[in-house]
Amino acid sequence: MKNRWWPGIPALLCALALSGQVAAAGVQRTFASPELAVTALVDGVARNDGAEVRSILGIQSEKLVPLDSVSLDDRLAFLAAWAQGHRILEDGDKGARLELSTGWTLPIPLVRTSQGWVFDTQAGKAEVRLRRIGRNELSAIETMRAYVEAQQEYAEQDRNGDGIREFAQKILSSPGRQDGLYWPTADGEPESPLGPLLETSDLKDGYHGYRFRILKAQGKAAPGGARSYVKDGRMTEGFALVGWPARYNETGLMTFIVNQDGVVYQKYLGPDTAAIAGAMTRFDPDASWAALPAR
């Protein structure tokens, strides 16, 4: 898959670039061929030479990606993949890309200028964004499906001892309770329904770039018509979820909804996504929502 996202590598290159200084500010190196450009970049990574990498990628590398996932493992993984095999994919005589043996391509393309071959880091920034959005949206879809399974698992037991099995009305449980789909567990204890997804996650910027909220009712466009999922204070009549980008156009574009039937729907809500999705209270997939194929 040539467009597969490898999150550590762009961050690694950016971090190396930021760690060095270029003697002539704003000057980016050019090369006689794509092969020489790629070899120089990989050599800079191998030597952990920030100044060299920055001279190759230029000042735009400073804005490539957030520097929150850089590690020695990223550098070693990149170099190992390079050693296993690589090639230059040429786009006529004006463009080229590095592809590793895994099928992964470096998101920063090479372009031919009057001075020679140069890394187009501005185009790379756009490609990184597109790959990030695609990865996050696929993760969001899987999260919607995992939510359905988690609610079904949650309702298999009477979680609060009142003799009634019900669905969870919140994602994160209150401290010391099991009134949500996730609660921390000690070694040897059964995981919570969403344990595998959330136990190691940092939710400050959403989950993989998306925010989620449980919906406790459905609208007239849903199968069975409009109704509440809550009866006598307990959510026993069904469940639903909405997921939307934590940062529109940066971490995602599409908004997703699902209910107990397990069909995930998507819709593009535009620049006002956060306000529209954040105000949503019902699962109501009218004709403007597109159903996604099952797994």
C-alpha positions as CSV (number, residue, x, y, z in Angstrom):
1,M,0.0,0.0,0.0
2,K,1.9,3.0,-1.3
3,N,-0.1,5.6,0.7
4,R,0.2,3.8,4.0
5,W,1.0,6.2,6.8
6,W,4.1,5.6,8.9
7,P,3.7,8.3,11.7
8,G,7.1,8.2,13.2
9,I,9.2,9.0,10.1
10,P,7.9,12.5,9.2
11,A,8.2,13.4,12.8
12,L,11.7,12.0,13.0
13,L,12.8,14.0,9.9
14,C,11.2,17.1,11.3
15,A,12.8,16.7,14.7
16,L,16.2,16.2,13.1
17,A,15.8,19.3,11.0
18,L,14.8,21.4,14.0
19,S,17.8,20.2,16.0
20,G,20.3,21.7,13.4
21,Q,21.0,25.0,11.9
22,V,21.6,25.9,8.3
23,A,24.4,28.3,7.6
24,A,22.4,30.1,4.9
25,A,18.9,30.6,6.2
26,G,16.2,29.5,3.8
27,V,18.7,27.7,1.4
28,Q,17.7,24.2,0.5
29,R,20.1,21.8,-1.1
30,T,19.5,20.5,-4.6
31,F,20.9,17.3,-6.2
32,A,21.8,16.0,-9.6
33,S,19.5,13.0,-9.3
34,P,16.7,11.7,-7.0
35,E,19.0,8.9,-6.0
36,L,21.6,11.3,-4.7
37,A,18.9,13.3,-2.8
38,V,17.5,10.2,-1.1
39,T,20.9,8.8,-0.2
40,A,21.9,12.1,1.4
41,L,18.6,12.2,3.4
42,V,19.0,8.7,4.7
43,D,22.7,9.3,5.5
44,G,21.6,12.4,7.6
45,V,19.1,10.2,9.4
46,A,21.6,7.5,10.0
47,R,24.1,10.0,11.5
48,N,21.3,11.8,13.4
49,D,22.6,15.0,11.8
50,G,19.9,17.6,12.2
51,A,21.8,20.3,10.3
52,E,22.2,18.0,7.3
53,V,18.5,16.9,7.3
54,R,17.3,20.5,7.6
55,S,19.5,21.6,4.7
56,I,18.0,18.8,2.6
57,L,14.3,19.4,3.5
58,G,14.4,23.2,3.9
59,I,12.7,25.5,6.4
60,Q,9.2,24.0,5.6
61,S,10.2,20.9,7.5
62,E,9.6,22.9,10.7
63,K,5.9,22.8,10.0
64,L,5.7,19.3,8.7
65,V,4.2,17.4,11.8
66,P,3.8,17.8,15.5
67,L,6.9,16.5,17.3
68,D,5.1,14.2,19.8
69,S,6.1,10.7,18.6
70,V,9.8,10.8,17.8
71,S,12.0,8.1,19.2
72,L,15.2,6.2,18.5
73,D,12.9,3.3,17.5
74,D,11.5,5.4,14.7
75,R,15.0,6.1,13.3
76,L,16.1,2.4,13.6
77,A,12.8,1.2,12.0
78,F,13.3,3.5,9.0
79,L,16.9,2.5,8.5
80,A,16.0,-1.2,8.8
81,A,13.3,-0.8,6.2
82,W,15.7,1.1,4.0
83,A,18.3,-1.7,4.3
84,Q,15.7,-4.4,3.4
85,G,15.0,-2.7,0.1
86,H,14.0,0.5,-1.6
87,R,13.5,2.1,-5.0
88,I,12.8,5.4,-6.6
89,L,9.4,5.8,-8.2
90,E,9.7,8.3,-11.0
91,D,6.9,10.5,-12.3
92,G,8.2,11.3,-15.8
93,D,11.2,13.5,-15.6
94,K,9.7,16.0,-13.2
95,G,9.0,14.1,-10.0
96,A,10.0,11.1,-7.9
97,R,9.3,9.4,-4.6
98,L,11.1,7.0,-2.3
99,E,9.4,3.6,-1.8
100,L,10.6,1.1,0.8
101,S,10.3,-2.7,0.3
102,T,7.3,-2.6,2.6
103,G,5.4,-0.6,0.0
104,W,5.5,2.5,2.2
105,T,6.4,5.7,0.3
106,L,8.0,8.8,1.8
107,P,5.3,11.5,1.9
108,I,7.7,14.2,0.8
109,P,8.2,14.0,-3.0
110,L,11.1,15.0,-5.1
111,V,10.7,17.6,-7.8
112,R,13.0,18.7,-10.6
113,T,13.8,22.4,-10.8
114,S,16.2,24.4,-12.9
115,Q,18.8,24.0,-10.2
116,G,18.3,20.2,-9.8
117,W,16.3,17.8,-7.7
118,V,14.8,19.0,-4.4
119,F,12.5,17.7,-1.8
120,D,9.1,19.4,-2.0
121,T,8.4,19.7,1.7
122,Q,5.4,21.9,1.3
123,A,3.7,19.1,-0.8
124,G,4.9,16.6,1.8
125,K,3.1,18.6,4.5
126,A,-0.2,18.3,2.5
127,E,0.4,14.5,1.9
128,V,1.1,14.0,5.6
129,R,-2.2,15.7,6.5
130,L,-4.1,13.5,4.0
131,R,-2.6,10.3,5.3
132,R,-3.3,11.3,8.9
133,I,-6.9,12.1,8.1
134,G,-7.3,8.8,6.2
135,R,-5.8,6.9,9.1
136,N,-7.9,8.6,11.7
137,E,-11.1,8.1,9.8
138,L,-10.5,4.4,9.4
139,S,-9.7,4.2,13.1
140,A,-12.9,6.1,13.9
141,I,-15.0,3.6,11.8
142,E,-13.4,0.7,13.7
143,T,-14.1,2.5,17.0
144,M,-17.8,2.9,16.1
145,R,-17.9,-0.9,15.5
146,A,-16.0,-1.6,18.6
147,Y,-18.5,0.5,20.5
148,V,-21.4,-1.7,19.4
149,E,-19.6,-4.8,20.6
150,A,-18.7,-3.1,23.8
151,Q,-22.3,-2.2,24.6
152,Q,-23.4,-5.7,23.8
153,E,-20.8,-7.1,26.2
154,Y,-21.7,-4.5,28.9
155,A,-25.4,-5.5,28.8
156,E,-24.5,-9.2,29.2
157,Q,-24.2,-8.6,33.0
158,D,-26.0,-6.7,35.7
159,R,-23.3,-4.1,36.3
160,N,-24.9,-2.2,39.3
161,G,-26.7,-5.0,41.1
162,D,-30.2,-3.7,40.5
163,G,-31.4,-6.9,38.7
164,I,-31.6,-5.2,35.3
165,R,-29.2,-5.5,32.5
166,E,-28.8,-2.3,30.6
167,F,-26.5,-0.4,28.2
168,A,-23.9,2.1,29.4
169,Q,-24.9,5.7,29.3
170,K,-21.3,6.9,29.4
171,I,-18.0,5.9,27.9
172,L,-15.7,6.5,31.0
173,S,-16.9,5.0,34.3
174,S,-17.1,7.1,37.4
175,P,-14.2,6.5,39.8
176,G,-14.6,3.1,41.6
177,R,-17.7,2.2,39.5
178,Q,-18.6,0.2,36.4
179,D,-21.2,2.6,35.0
180,G,-19.4,3.2,31.7
181,L,-17.8,1.1,29.0
182,Y,-14.3,1.6,30.4
183,W,-12.9,1.3,33.8
184,P,-9.3,0.6,34.9
185,T,-8.5,-2.9,36.0
186,A,-5.7,-4.5,37.9
187,D,-3.5,-7.4,36.7
188,G,-5.6,-10.6,36.5
189,E,-8.9,-8.8,36.4
190,P,-11.3,-9.0,33.4
191,E,-10.9,-6.0,31.1
192,S,-13.7,-3.5,30.8
193,P,-15.6,-3.7,27.4
194,L,-13.5,-0.9,26.0
195,G,-10.4,-1.8,27.8
196,P,-8.3,-2.9,24.8
197,L,-9.0,0.4,23.1
198,L,-8.7,3.0,25.9
199,E,-6.4,1.6,28.5
200,T,-3.2,3.1,27.0
201,S,-4.8,6.1,25.2
202,D,-4.3,9.8,25.8
203,L,-7.7,11.4,25.2
204,K,-6.7,15.1,25.4
205,D,-7.0,15.5,21.6
206,G,-9.7,12.8,21.2
207,Y,-9.1,9.2,20.4
208,H,-6.9,9.0,17.2
209,G,-8.1,12.5,16.3
210,Y,-11.8,11.9,16.9
211,R,-14.2,12.7,19.7
212,F,-17.1,10.5,20.6
213,R,-20.4,10.9,22.5
214,I,-23.2,8.4,23.3
215,L,-26.6,9.2,21.9
216,K,-29.5,8.2,24.0
217,A,-32.3,8.5,21.4
218,Q,-33.1,8.1,17.8
219,G,-35.0,10.2,15.2
220,K,-37.7,9.4,12.7
221,A,-35.2,8.4,10.0
222,A,-33.9,5.5,12.1
223,P,-35.4,2.0,11.8
224,G,-38.4,1.9,14.1
225,G,-38.9,5.7,14.2
226,A,-38.3,8.3,16.8
227,R,-37.9,7.0,20.4
228,S,-35.7,7.3,23.5
229,Y,-33.3,4.5,24.4
230,V,-33.8,5.4,28.1
231,K,-36.7,4.0,30.1
232,D,-37.1,4.6,33.8
233,G,-33.6,6.1,33.9
234,R,-32.0,3.0,32.4
235,M,-30.8,2.7,28.8
236,T,-32.5,-0.6,27.9
237,E,-34.1,0.3,24.5
238,G,-31.0,0.6,22.4
239,F,-27.8,2.7,22.0
240,A,-26.0,4.9,19.5
241,L,-22.8,6.9,19.1
242,V,-21.6,9.9,17.2
243,G,-17.9,10.5,16.3
244,W,-16.5,13.7,14.8
245,P,-13.0,15.1,14.2
246,A,-11.3,16.7,17.2
247,R,-9.9,19.3,14.8
248,Y,-11.8,19.6,11.5
249,N,-9.7,19.4,8.4
250,E,-6.6,18.4,10.5
251,T,-7.5,15.2,12.3
252,G,-10.5,14.2,10.1
253,L,-13.2,15.4,7.8
254,M,-16.2,13.0,8.1
255,T,-18.6,12.5,11.0
256,F,-19.9,9.0,11.8
257,I,-22.9,7.6,13.6
258,V,-23.9,4.1,14.5
259,N,-26.6,2.4,16.6
260,Q,-27.3,-1.1,18.0
261,D,-27.9,-2.4,14.4
262,G,-24.2,-2.0,13.7
263,V,-24.5,0.0,10.5
264,V,-22.0,2.9,10.4
265,Y,-23.1,6.0,8.6
266,Q,-20.9,8.9,7.5
267,K,-21.6,12.5,6.5
268,Y,-19.5,15.6,5.7
269,L,-20.7,18.4,8.0
270,G,-18.2,21.0,6.8
271,P,-16.4,23.7,8.8
272,D,-19.1,23.7,11.5
273,T,-18.6,20.0,12.2
274,A,-17.7,20.5,15.9
275,A,-20.8,22.6,16.6
276,I,-23.2,20.4,14.6
277,A,-21.9,17.1,15.9
278,G,-21.5,18.4,19.4
279,A,-25.1,19.4,19.5
280,M,-26.4,16.1,18.2
281,T,-28.6,14.2,20.6
282,R,-30.3,11.6,18.3
283,F,-29.3,8.9,15.9
284,D,-31.1,10.0,12.8
285,P,-29.6,8.8,9.6
286,D,-31.7,10.5,6.9
287,A,-30.9,10.4,3.2
288,S,-28.0,12.8,3.7
289,W,-26.0,10.1,5.5
290,A,-24.2,7.4,3.6
291,A,-24.2,3.8,5.0
292,L,-20.7,2.3,5.0
293,P,-20.2,-1.3,3.8
294,A,-19.9,-3.9,6.5
295,R,-16.5,-5.4,7.3
